Amino acid sequence: MQVTIQLNGRPYTAEAAPDTQLLHFLRDAGCKSVKCGCETSGCGLCTVHMDGKPVLSCSVLAAQADGHTVTTLEGLQKEAEEFGGFLADQGGEQCGFCSPGFIMSVLAMGKELGADATDQEIREYLEGNLCRCTGYQSQLRAIRAWLAAKEGKAE
């Protein structure tokens, strides 16, 4: 079947079998930031934005995305680099394997919750993003600093 999406701001059409996961459809389109971790919706590595909301691309069929807007890390380079700097400054990026999905979730969370988000709200929003290298405290510090900077407040 033919699937057409707006991918990172551009129309993209390709053939996909009815059971093709959006994860594989996007990787075939060259979006290598979309990583395959567990394929059971449990790790967050494959997080992308569909119509502005974070989704796990391993649990969405490409056919379900037909007609929708899909954004990957490749489409959010400026924002991703900005937050990535905060993540590196706080020691929250170690091996980097989880970073693309984590950053996609953080960017969506920043838009949805804003700078006044509590630590508990941040943790709840990001609870599906697994990182095996950090204890999450450095990531939480990076998020706090990034949110404060976005609001023009010193952290």
Chimera marker file (.cmm) of the C-alpha trace (Angstrom):
<marker_set name="trace">
<marker id="1" x="0.000" y="0.000" z="0.000" r="1" g="1" b="0" radius="0.5"/>
<marker id="2" x="1.100" y="3.557" z="-0.599" r="1" g="1" b="0" radius="0.5"/>
<marker id="3" x="1.668" y="5.717" z="2.501" r="1" g="1" b="0" radius="0.5"/>
<marker id="4" x="2.013" y="9.497" z="2.283" r="1" g="1" b="0" radius="0.5"/>
<marker id="5" x="3.114" y="11.591" z="5.259" r="1" g="1" b="0" radius="0.5"/>
<marker id="6" x="4.580" y="15.014" z="5.877" r="1" g="1" b="0" radius="0.5"/>
<marker id="7" x="8.042" y="13.982" z="7.064" r="1" g="1" b="0" radius="0.5"/>
<marker id="8" x="10.114" y="16.692" z="8.692" r="1" g="1" b="0" radius="0.5"/>
<marker id="9" x="8.232" y="19.358" z="6.777" r="1" g="1" b="0" radius="0.5"/>
<marker id="10" x="8.276" y="17.670" z="3.370" r="1" g="1" b="0" radius="0.5"/>
<marker id="11" x="5.878" y="15.309" z="1.619" r="1" g="1" b="0" radius="0.5"/>
<marker id="12" x="7.086" y="11.718" z="1.594" r="1" g="1" b="0" radius="0.5"/>
<marker id="13" x="5.407" y="8.786" z="-0.157" r="1" g="1" b="0" radius="0.5"/>
<marker id="14" x="6.542" y="5.171" z="-0.186" r="1" g="1" b="0" radius="0.5"/>
<marker id="15" x="5.161" y="1.674" z="-0.415" r="1" g="1" b="0" radius="0.5"/>
<marker id="16" x="4.650" y="-0.182" z="2.862" r="1" g="1" b="0" radius="0.5"/>
<marker id="17" x="3.288" y="-3.601" z="3.686" r="1" g="1" b="0" radius="0.5"/>
<marker id="18" x="0.150" y="-3.462" z="5.861" r="1" g="1" b="0" radius="0.5"/>
<marker id="19" x="2.135" y="-4.677" z="8.894" r="1" g="1" b="0" radius="0.5"/>
<marker id="20" x="5.099" y="-2.284" z="8.517" r="1" g="1" b="0" radius="0.5"/>
<marker id="21" x="5.858" y="-0.426" z="11.712" r="1" g="1" b="0" radius="0.5"/>
<marker id="22" x="6.285" y="3.325" z="11.421" r="1" g="1" b="0" radius="0.5"/>
<marker id="23" x="9.747" y="2.763" z="12.955" r="1" g="1" b="0" radius="0.5"/>
<marker id="24" x="10.949" y="0.794" z="9.928" r="1" g="1" b="0" radius="0.5"/>
<marker id="25" x="9.126" y="3.038" z="7.450" r="1" g="1" b="0" radius="0.5"/>
<marker id="26" x="11.000" y="6.053" z="8.849" r="1" g="1" b="0" radius="0.5"/>
<marker id="27" x="14.373" y="4.309" z="8.935" r="1" g="1" b="0" radius="0.5"/>
<marker id="28" x="13.857" y="3.269" z="5.290" r="1" g="1" b="0" radius="0.5"/>
<marker id="29" x="13.221" y="6.971" z="4.573" r="1" g="1" b="0" radius="0.5"/>
<marker id="30" x="16.685" y="7.764" z="5.954" r="1" g="1" b="0" radius="0.5"/>
<marker id="31" x="15.703" y="8.834" z="9.454" r="1" g="1" b="0" radius="0.5"/>
<marker id="32" x="18.398" y="6.930" z="11.309" r="1" g="1" b="0" radius="0.5"/>
<marker id="33" x="17.776" y="8.801" z="14.595" r="1" g="1" b="0" radius="0.5"/>
<marker id="34" x="14.702" y="6.594" z="15.032" r="1" g="1" b="0" radius="0.5"/>
<marker id="35" x="16.210" y="3.643" z="16.832" r="1" g="1" b="0" radius="0.5"/>
<marker id="36" x="14.932" y="0.158" z="17.437" r="1" g="1" b="0" radius="0.5"/>
<marker id="37" x="15.314" y="-0.854" z="21.058" r="1" g="1" b="0" radius="0.5"/>
<marker id="38" x="12.699" y="-3.243" z="22.351" r="1" g="1" b="0" radius="0.5"/>
<marker id="39" x="9.887" y="-3.222" z="19.734" r="1" g="1" b="0" radius="0.5"/>
<marker id="40" x="7.454" y="-3.647" z="22.640" r="1" g="1" b="0" radius="0.5"/>
<marker id="41" x="6.780" y="0.034" z="23.469" r="1" g="1" b="0" radius="0.5"/>
<marker id="42" x="8.875" y="-0.177" z="26.608" r="1" g="1" b="0" radius="0.5"/>
<marker id="43" x="12.065" y="1.822" z="26.031" r="1" g="1" b="0" radius="0.5"/>
<marker id="44" x="11.271" y="5.088" z="24.223" r="1" g="1" b="0" radius="0.5"/>
<marker id="45" x="14.167" y="4.856" z="21.764" r="1" g="1" b="0" radius="0.5"/>
<marker id="46" x="11.835" y="5.080" z="18.770" r="1" g="1" b="0" radius="0.5"/>
<marker id="47" x="9.956" y="8.218" z="19.910" r="1" g="1" b="0" radius="0.5"/>
<marker id="48" x="8.873" y="10.571" z="17.129" r="1" g="1" b="0" radius="0.5"/>
<marker id="49" x="6.260" y="13.324" z="16.967" r="1" g="1" b="0" radius="0.5"/>
<marker id="50" x="3.065" y="12.602" z="15.065" r="1" g="1" b="0" radius="0.5"/>
<marker id="51" x="0.936" y="15.690" z="14.613" r="1" g="1" b="0" radius="0.5"/>
<marker id="52" x="3.051" y="17.328" z="17.321" r="1" g="1" b="0" radius="0.5"/>
<marker id="53" x="2.583" y="14.624" z="19.958" r="1" g="1" b="0" radius="0.5"/>
<marker id="54" x="5.206" y="12.055" z="20.982" r="1" g="1" b="0" radius="0.5"/>
<marker id="55" x="4.460" y="8.494" z="19.859" r="1" g="1" b="0" radius="0.5"/>
<marker id="56" x="6.417" y="5.270" z="19.972" r="1" g="1" b="0" radius="0.5"/>
<marker id="57" x="6.970" y="4.469" z="16.328" r="1" g="1" b="0" radius="0.5"/>
<marker id="58" x="7.307" y="0.737" z="17.068" r="1" g="1" b="0" radius="0.5"/>
<marker id="59" x="3.663" y="0.677" z="18.158" r="1" g="1" b="0" radius="0.5"/>
<marker id="60" x="2.241" y="2.628" z="15.205" r="1" g="1" b="0" radius="0.5"/>
<marker id="61" x="1.778" y="1.098" z="11.780" r="1" g="1" b="0" radius="0.5"/>
<marker id="62" x="2.984" y="3.118" z="8.805" r="1" g="1" b="0" radius="0.5"/>
<marker id="63" x="-0.565" y="2.886" z="7.426" r="1" g="1" b="0" radius="0.5"/>
<marker id="64" x="-1.870" y="4.611" z="10.573" r="1" g="1" b="0" radius="0.5"/>
<marker id="65" x="0.453" y="7.544" z="9.882" r="1" g="1" b="0" radius="0.5"/>
<marker id="66" x="-0.900" y="8.008" z="6.350" r="1" g="1" b="0" radius="0.5"/>
<marker id="67" x="-2.017" y="11.623" z="5.957" r="1" g="1" b="0" radius="0.5"/>
<marker id="68" x="-0.335" y="12.748" z="9.189" r="1" g="1" b="0" radius="0.5"/>
<marker id="69" x="2.668" y="14.922" z="9.986" r="1" g="1" b="0" radius="0.5"/>
<marker id="70" x="5.653" y="13.029" z="11.380" r="1" g="1" b="0" radius="0.5"/>
<marker id="71" x="8.729" y="14.716" z="12.801" r="1" g="1" b="0" radius="0.5"/>
<marker id="72" x="11.947" y="12.955" z="13.731" r="1" g="1" b="0" radius="0.5"/>
<marker id="73" x="15.097" y="14.308" z="15.344" r="1" g="1" b="0" radius="0.5"/>
<marker id="74" x="16.381" y="15.104" z="11.848" r="1" g="1" b="0" radius="0.5"/>
<marker id="75" x="13.552" y="17.628" z="11.550" r="1" g="1" b="0" radius="0.5"/>
<marker id="76" x="14.306" y="19.300" z="14.885" r="1" g="1" b="0" radius="0.5"/>
<marker id="77" x="18.070" y="19.760" z="14.624" r="1" g="1" b="0" radius="0.5"/>
<marker id="78" x="18.224" y="23.276" z="16.090" r="1" g="1" b="0" radius="0.5"/>
<marker id="79" x="16.055" y="22.469" z="19.114" r="1" g="1" b="0" radius="0.5"/>
<marker id="80" x="17.762" y="19.104" z="19.613" r="1" g="1" b="0" radius="0.5"/>
<marker id="81" x="21.234" y="20.642" z="19.533" r="1" g="1" b="0" radius="0.5"/>
<marker id="82" x="20.168" y="23.288" z="22.031" r="1" g="1" b="0" radius="0.5"/>
<marker id="83" x="18.844" y="20.769" z="24.551" r="1" g="1" b="0" radius="0.5"/>
<marker id="84" x="21.707" y="18.375" z="23.791" r="1" g="1" b="0" radius="0.5"/>
<marker id="85" x="24.124" y="21.048" z="24.994" r="1" g="1" b="0" radius="0.5"/>
<marker id="86" x="22.341" y="21.196" z="28.340" r="1" g="1" b="0" radius="0.5"/>
<marker id="87" x="22.348" y="17.405" z="28.522" r="1" g="1" b="0" radius="0.5"/>
<marker id="88" x="26.105" y="17.245" z="27.885" r="1" g="1" b="0" radius="0.5"/>
<marker id="89" x="26.819" y="20.059" z="30.371" r="1" g="1" b="0" radius="0.5"/>
<marker id="90" x="25.056" y="18.098" z="33.118" r="1" g="1" b="0" radius="0.5"/>
<marker id="91" x="26.693" y="14.758" z="32.274" r="1" g="1" b="0" radius="0.5"/>
<marker id="92" x="23.359" y="13.337" z="31.147" r="1" g="1" b="0" radius="0.5"/>
<marker id="93" x="24.631" y="11.990" z="27.852" r="1" g="1" b="0" radius="0.5"/>
<marker id="94" x="26.915" y="9.067" z="28.305" r="1" g="1" b="0" radius="0.5"/>
<marker id="95" x="26.700" y="6.398" z="25.607" r="1" g="1" b="0" radius="0.5"/>
<marker id="96" x="24.069" y="8.422" z="23.701" r="1" g="1" b="0" radius="0.5"/>
<marker id="97" x="22.031" y="5.450" z="22.494" r="1" g="1" b="0" radius="0.5"/>
<marker id="98" x="18.845" y="6.631" z="24.231" r="1" g="1" b="0" radius="0.5"/>
<marker id="99" x="19.397" y="10.308" z="23.414" r="1" g="1" b="0" radius="0.5"/>
<marker id="100" x="17.343" y="10.682" z="20.191" r="1" g="1" b="0" radius="0.5"/>
<marker id="101" x="14.157" y="9.252" z="21.696" r="1" g="1" b="0" radius="0.5"/>
<marker id="102" x="14.766" y="10.995" z="25.009" r="1" g="1" b="0" radius="0.5"/>
<marker id="103" x="15.331" y="14.355" z="23.316" r="1" g="1" b="0" radius="0.5"/>
<marker id="104" x="12.165" y="13.938" z="21.232" r="1" g="1" b="0" radius="0.5"/>
<marker id="105" x="10.192" y="13.328" z="24.432" r="1" g="1" b="0" radius="0.5"/>
<marker id="106" x="11.808" y="16.294" z="26.218" r="1" g="1" b="0" radius="0.5"/>
<marker id="107" x="11.057" y="18.663" z="23.341" r="1" g="1" b="0" radius="0.5"/>
<marker id="108" x="7.386" y="17.629" z="23.360" r="1" g="1" b="0" radius="0.5"/>
<marker id="109" x="7.267" y="17.879" z="27.155" r="1" g="1" b="0" radius="0.5"/>
<marker id="110" x="8.736" y="21.395" z="27.065" r="1" g="1" b="0" radius="0.5"/>
<marker id="111" x="5.951" y="22.546" z="24.755" r="1" g="1" b="0" radius="0.5"/>
<marker id="112" x="3.234" y="20.796" z="26.722" r="1" g="1" b="0" radius="0.5"/>
<marker id="113" x="4.269" y="21.430" z="30.339" r="1" g="1" b="0" radius="0.5"/>
<marker id="114" x="6.472" y="24.515" z="30.089" r="1" g="1" b="0" radius="0.5"/>
<marker id="115" x="8.999" y="25.867" z="32.563" r="1" g="1" b="0" radius="0.5"/>
<marker id="116" x="6.725" y="25.532" z="35.568" r="1" g="1" b="0" radius="0.5"/>
<marker id="117" x="6.655" y="21.729" z="35.367" r="1" g="1" b="0" radius="0.5"/>
<marker id="118" x="7.427" y="20.045" z="38.655" r="1" g="1" b="0" radius="0.5"/>
<marker id="119" x="10.075" y="17.357" z="38.958" r="1" g="1" b="0" radius="0.5"/>
<marker id="120" x="7.292" y="14.824" z="39.476" r="1" g="1" b="0" radius="0.5"/>
<marker id="121" x="5.492" y="15.946" z="36.290" r="1" g="1" b="0" radius="0.5"/>
<marker id="122" x="8.744" y="15.712" z="34.344" r="1" g="1" b="0" radius="0.5"/>
<marker id="123" x="9.432" y="12.213" z="35.674" r="1" g="1" b="0" radius="0.5"/>
<marker id="124" x="5.904" y="11.062" z="34.834" r="1" g="1" b="0" radius="0.5"/>
<marker id="125" x="6.099" y="12.498" z="31.314" r="1" g="1" b="0" radius="0.5"/>
<marker id="126" x="9.416" y="10.777" z="30.635" r="1" g="1" b="0" radius="0.5"/>
<marker id="127" x="8.871" y="7.519" z="32.488" r="1" g="1" b="0" radius="0.5"/>
<marker id="128" x="8.852" y="5.439" z="29.292" r="1" g="1" b="0" radius="0.5"/>
<marker id="129" x="12.354" y="6.553" z="28.273" r="1" g="1" b="0" radius="0.5"/>
<marker id="130" x="14.943" y="4.073" z="29.495" r="1" g="1" b="0" radius="0.5"/>
<marker id="131" x="18.592" y="4.958" z="29.992" r="1" g="1" b="0" radius="0.5"/>
<marker id="132" x="20.969" y="2.313" z="31.219" r="1" g="1" b="0" radius="0.5"/>
<marker id="133" x="23.950" y="4.646" z="31.775" r="1" g="1" b="0" radius="0.5"/>
<marker id="134" x="22.658" y="7.432" z="34.011" r="1" g="1" b="0" radius="0.5"/>
<marker id="135" x="20.717" y="7.597" z="37.224" r="1" g="1" b="0" radius="0.5"/>
<marker id="136" x="18.410" y="10.179" z="35.599" r="1" g="1" b="0" radius="0.5"/>
<marker id="137" x="19.498" y="12.941" z="38.012" r="1" g="1" b="0" radius="0.5"/>
<marker id="138" x="21.829" y="14.527" z="35.461" r="1" g="1" b="0" radius="0.5"/>
<marker id="139" x="19.069" y="14.369" z="32.876" r="1" g="1" b="0" radius="0.5"/>
<marker id="140" x="16.616" y="16.016" z="35.273" r="1" g="1" b="0" radius="0.5"/>
<marker id="141" x="19.156" y="18.797" z="35.982" r="1" g="1" b="0" radius="0.5"/>
<marker id="142" x="19.593" y="19.306" z="32.225" r="1" g="1" b="0" radius="0.5"/>
<marker id="143" x="15.836" y="19.537" z="31.701" r="1" g="1" b="0" radius="0.5"/>
<marker id="144" x="15.466" y="22.035" z="34.547" r="1" g="1" b="0" radius="0.5"/>
<marker id="145" x="18.320" y="24.205" z="33.197" r="1" g="1" b="0" radius="0.5"/>
<marker id="146" x="16.936" y="24.039" z="29.648" r="1" g="1" b="0" radius="0.5"/>
<marker id="147" x="13.407" y="24.958" z="30.742" r="1" g="1" b="0" radius="0.5"/>
<marker id="148" x="14.757" y="27.879" z="32.799" r="1" g="1" b="0" radius="0.5"/>
<marker id="149" x="16.827" y="29.102" z="29.862" r="1" g="1" b="0" radius="0.5"/>
<marker id="150" x="13.804" y="28.891" z="27.547" r="1" g="1" b="0" radius="0.5"/>
<marker id="151" x="11.901" y="31.107" z="29.973" r="1" g="1" b="0" radius="0.5"/>
<marker id="152" x="14.842" y="33.478" z="30.316" r="1" g="1" b="0" radius="0.5"/>
<marker id="153" x="15.424" y="32.545" z="33.953" r="1" g="1" b="0" radius="0.5"/>
<marker id="154" x="18.795" y="31.644" z="35.408" r="1" g="1" b="0" radius="0.5"/>
<marker id="155" x="18.897" y="28.159" z="36.927" r="1" g="1" b="0" radius="0.5"/>
<link id1="1" id2="2" r="1" g="1" b="0" radius="0.2"/>
<link id1="2" id2="3" r="1" g="1" b="0" radius="0.2"/>
<link id1="3" id2="4" r="1" g="1" b="0" radius="0.2"/>
<link id1="4" id2="5" r="1" g="1" b="0" radius="0.2"/>
<link id1="5" id2="6" r="1" g="1" b="0" radius="0.2"/>
<link id1="6" id2="7" r="1" g="1" b="0" radius="0.2"/>
<link id1="7" id2="8" r="1" g="1" b="0" radius="0.2"/>
<link id1="8" id2="9" r="1" g="1" b="0" radius="0.2"/>
<link id1="9" id2="10" r="1" g="1" b="0" radius="0.2"/>
<link id1="10" id2="11" r="1" g="1" b="0" radius="0.2"/>
<link id1="11" id2="12" r="1" g="1" b="0" radius="0.2"/>
<link id1="12" id2="13" r="1" g="1" b="0" radius="0.2"/>
<link id1="13" id2="14" r="1" g="1" b="0" radius="0.2"/>
<link id1="14" id2="15" r="1" g="1" b="0" radius="0.2"/>
<link id1="15" id2="16" r="1" g="1" b="0" radius="0.2"/>
<link id1="16" id2="17" r="1" g="1" b="0" radius="0.2"/>
<link id1="17" id2="18" r="1" g="1" b="0" radius="0.2"/>
<link id1="18" id2="19" r="1" g="1" b="0" radius="0.2"/>
<link id1="19" id2="20" r="1" g="1" b="0" radius="0.2"/>
<link id1="20" id2="21" r="1" g="1" b="0" radius="0.2"/>
<link id1="21" id2="22" r="1" g="1" b="0" radius="0.2"/>
<link id1="22" id2="23" r="1" g="1" b="0" radius="0.2"/>
<link id1="23" id2="24" r="1" g="1" b="0" radius="0.2"/>
<link id1="24" id2="25" r="1" g="1" b="0" radius="0.2"/>
<link id1="25" id2="26" r="1" g="1" b="0" radius="0.2"/>
<link id1="26" id2="27" r="1" g="1" b="0" radius="0.2"/>
<link id1="27" id2="28" r="1" g="1" b="0" radius="0.2"/>
<link id1="28" id2="29" r="1" g="1" b="0" radius="0.2"/>
<link id1="29" id2="30" r="1" g="1" b="0" radius="0.2"/>
<link id1="30" id2="31" r="1" g="1" b="0" radius="0.2"/>
<link id1="31" id2="32" r="1" g="1" b="0" radius="0.2"/>
<link id1="32" id2="33" r="1" g="1" b="0" radius="0.2"/>
<link id1="33" id2="34" r="1" g="1" b="0" radius="0.2"/>
<link id1="34" id2="35" r="1" g="1" b="0" radius="0.2"/>
<link id1="35" id2="36" r="1" g="1" b="0" radius="0.2"/>
<link id1="36" id2="37" r="1" g="1" b="0" radius="0.2"/>
<link id1="37" id2="38" r="1" g="1" b="0" radius="0.2"/>
<link id1="38" id2="39" r="1" g="1" b="0" radius="0.2"/>
<link id1="39" id2="40" r="1" g="1" b="0" radius="0.2"/>
<link id1="40" id2="41" r="1" g="1" b="0" radius="0.2"/>
<link id1="41" id2="42" r="1" g="1" b="0" radius="0.2"/>
<link id1="42" id2="43" r="1" g="1" b="0" radius="0.2"/>
<link id1="43" id2="44" r="1" g="1" b="0" radius="0.2"/>
<link id1="44" id2="45" r="1" g="1" b="0" radius="0.2"/>
<link id1="45" id2="46" r="1" g="1" b="0" radius="0.2"/>
<link id1="46" id2="47" r="1" g="1" b="0" radius="0.2"/>
<link id1="47" id2="48" r="1" g="1" b="0" radius="0.2"/>
<link id1="48" id2="49" r="1" g="1" b="0" radius="0.2"/>
<link id1="49" id2="50" r="1" g="1" b="0" radius="0.2"/>
<link id1="50" id2="51" r="1" g="1" b="0" radius="0.2"/>
<link id1="51" id2="52" r="1" g="1" b="0" radius="0.2"/>
<link id1="52" id2="53" r="1" g="1" b="0" radius="0.2"/>
<link id1="53" id2="54" r="1" g="1" b="0" radius="0.2"/>
<link id1="54" id2="55" r="1" g="1" b="0" radius="0.2"/>
<link id1="55" id2="56" r="1" g="1" b="0" radius="0.2"/>
<link id1="56" id2="57" r="1" g="1" b="0" radius="0.2"/>
<link id1="57" id2="58" r="1" g="1" b="0" radius="0.2"/>
<link id1="58" id2="59" r="1" g="1" b="0" radius="0.2"/>
<link id1="59" id2="60" r="1" g="1" b="0" radius="0.2"/>
<link id1="60" id2="61" r="1" g="1" b="0" radius="0.2"/>
<link id1="61" id2="62" r="1" g="1" b="0" radius="0.2"/>
<link id1="62" id2="63" r="1" g="1" b="0" radius="0.2"/>
<link id1="63" id2="64" r="1" g="1" b="0" radius="0.2"/>
<link id1="64" id2="65" r="1" g="1" b="0" radius="0.2"/>
<link id1="65" id2="66" r="1" g="1" b="0" radius="0.2"/>
<link id1="66" id2="67" r="1" g="1" b="0" radius="0.2"/>
<link id1="67" id2="68" r="1" g="1" b="0" radius="0.2"/>
<link id1="68" id2="69" r="1" g="1" b="0" radius="0.2"/>
<link id1="69" id2="70" r="1" g="1" b="0" radius="0.2"/>
<link id1="70" id2="71" r="1" g="1" b="0" radius="0.2"/>
<link id1="71" id2="72" r="1" g="1" b="0" radius="0.2"/>
<link id1="72" id2="73" r="1" g="1" b="0" radius="0.2"/>
<link id1="73" id2="74" r="1" g="1" b="0" radius="0.2"/>
<link id1="74" id2="75" r="1" g="1" b="0" radius="0.2"/>
<link id1="75" id2="76" r="1" g="1" b="0" radius="0.2"/>
<link id1="76" id2="77" r="1" g="1" b="0" radius="0.2"/>
<link id1="77" id2="78" r="1" g="1" b="0" radius="0.2"/>
<link id1="78" id2="79" r="1" g="1" b="0" radius="0.2"/>
<link id1="79" id2="80" r="1" g="1" b="0" radius="0.2"/>
<link id1="80" id2="81" r="1" g="1" b="0" radius="0.2"/>
<link id1="81" id2="82" r="1" g="1" b="0" radius="0.2"/>
<link id1="82" id2="83" r="1" g="1" b="0" radius="0.2"/>
<link id1="83" id2="84" r="1" g="1" b="0" radius="0.2"/>
<link id1="84" id2="85" r="1" g="1" b="0" radius="0.2"/>
<link id1="85" id2="86" r="1" g="1" b="0" radius="0.2"/>
<link id1="86" id2="87" r="1" g="1" b="0" radius="0.2"/>
<link id1="87" id2="88" r="1" g="1" b="0" radius="0.2"/>
<link id1="88" id2="89" r="1" g="1" b="0" radius="0.2"/>
<link id1="89" id2="90" r="1" g="1" b="0" radius="0.2"/>
<link id1="90" id2="91" r="1" g="1" b="0" radius="0.2"/>
<link id1="91" id2="92" r="1" g="1" b="0" radius="0.2"/>
<link id1="92" id2="93" r="1" g="1" b="0" radius="0.2"/>
<link id1="93" id2="94" r="1" g="1" b="0" radius="0.2"/>
<link id1="94" id2="95" r="1" g="1" b="0" radius="0.2"/>
<link id1="95" id2="96" r="1" g="1" b="0" radius="0.2"/>
<link id1="96" id2="97" r="1" g="1" b="0" radius="0.2"/>
<link id1="97" id2="98" r="1" g="1" b="0" radius="0.2"/>
<link id1="98" id2="99" r="1" g="1" b="0" radius="0.2"/>
<link id1="99" id2="100" r="1" g="1" b="0" radius="0.2"/>
<link id1="100" id2="101" r="1" g="1" b="0" radius="0.2"/>
<link id1="101" id2="102" r="1" g="1" b="0" radius="0.2"/>
<link id1="102" id2="103" r="1" g="1" b="0" radius="0.2"/>
<link id1="103" id2="104" r="1" g="1" b="0" radius="0.2"/>
<link id1="104" id2="105" r="1" g="1" b="0" radius="0.2"/>
<link id1="105" id2="106" r="1" g="1" b="0" radius="0.2"/>
<link id1="106" id2="107" r="1" g="1" b="0" radius="0.2"/>
<link id1="107" id2="108" r="1" g="1" b="0" radius="0.2"/>
<link id1="108" id2="109" r="1" g="1" b="0" radius="0.2"/>
<link id1="109" id2="110" r="1" g="1" b="0" radius="0.2"/>
<link id1="110" id2="111" r="1" g="1" b="0" radius="0.2"/>
<link id1="111" id2="112" r="1" g="1" b="0" radius="0.2"/>
<link id1="112" id2="113" r="1" g="1" b="0" radius="0.2"/>
<link id1="113" id2="114" r="1" g="1" b="0" radius="0.2"/>
<link id1="114" id2="115" r="1" g="1" b="0" radius="0.2"/>
<link id1="115" id2="116" r="1" g="1" b="0" radius="0.2"/>
<link id1="116" id2="117" r="1" g="1" b="0" radius="0.2"/>
<link id1="117" id2="118" r="1" g="1" b="0" radius="0.2"/>
<link id1="118" id2="119" r="1" g="1" b="0" radius="0.2"/>
<link id1="119" id2="120" r="1" g="1" b="0" radius="0.2"/>
<link id1="120" id2="121" r="1" g="1" b="0" radius="0.2"/>
<link id1="121" id2="122" r="1" g="1" b="0" radius="0.2"/>
<link id1="122" id2="123" r="1" g="1" b="0" radius="0.2"/>
<link id1="123" id2="124" r="1" g="1" b="0" radius="0.2"/>
<link id1="124" id2="125" r="1" g="1" b="0" radius="0.2"/>
<link id1="125" id2="126" r="1" g="1" b="0" radius="0.2"/>
<link id1="126" id2="127" r="1" g="1" b="0" radius="0.2"/>
<link id1="127" id2="128" r="1" g="1" b="0" radius="0.2"/>
<link id1="128" id2="129" r="1" g="1" b="0" radius="0.2"/>
<link id1="129" id2="130" r="1" g="1" b="0" radius="0.2"/>
<link id1="130" id2="131" r="1" g="1" b="0" radius="0.2"/>
<link id1="131" id2="132" r="1" g="1" b="0" radius="0.2"/>
<link id1="132" id2="133" r="1" g="1" b="0" radius="0.2"/>
<link id1="133" id2="134" r="1" g="1" b="0" radius="0.2"/>
<link id1="134" id2="135" r="1" g="1" b="0" radius="0.2"/>
<link id1="135" id2="136" r="1" g="1" b="0" radius="0.2"/>
<link id1="136" id2="137" r="1" g="1" b="0" radius="0.2"/>
<link id1="137" id2="138" r="1" g="1" b="0" radius="0.2"/>
<link id1="138" id2="139" r="1" g="1" b="0" radius="0.2"/>
<link id1="139" id2="140" r="1" g="1" b="0" radius="0.2"/>
<link id1="140" id2="141" r="1" g="1" b="0" radius="0.2"/>
<link id1="141" id2="142" r="1" g="1" b="0" radius="0.2"/>
<link id1="142" id2="143" r="1" g="1" b="0" radius="0.2"/>
<link id1="143" id2="144" r="1" g="1" b="0" radius="0.2"/>
<link id1="144" id2="145" r="1" g="1" b="0" radius="0.2"/>
<link id1="145" id2="146" r="1" g="1" b="0" radius="0.2"/>
<link id1="146" id2="147" r="1" g="1" b="0" radius="0.2"/>
<link id1="147" id2="148" r="1" g="1" b="0" radius="0.2"/>
<link id1="148" id2="149" r="1" g="1" b="0" radius="0.2"/>
<link id1="149" id2="150" r="1" g="1" b="0" radius="0.2"/>
<link id1="150" id2="151" r="1" g="1" b="0" radius="0.2"/>
<link id1="151" id2="152" r="1" g="1" b="0" radius="0.2"/>
<link id1="152" id2="153" r="1" g="1" b="0" radius="0.2"/>
<link id1="153" id2="154" r="1" g="1" b="0" radius="0.2"/>
<link id1="154" id2="155" r="1" g="1" b="0" radius="0.2"/>
</marker_set>
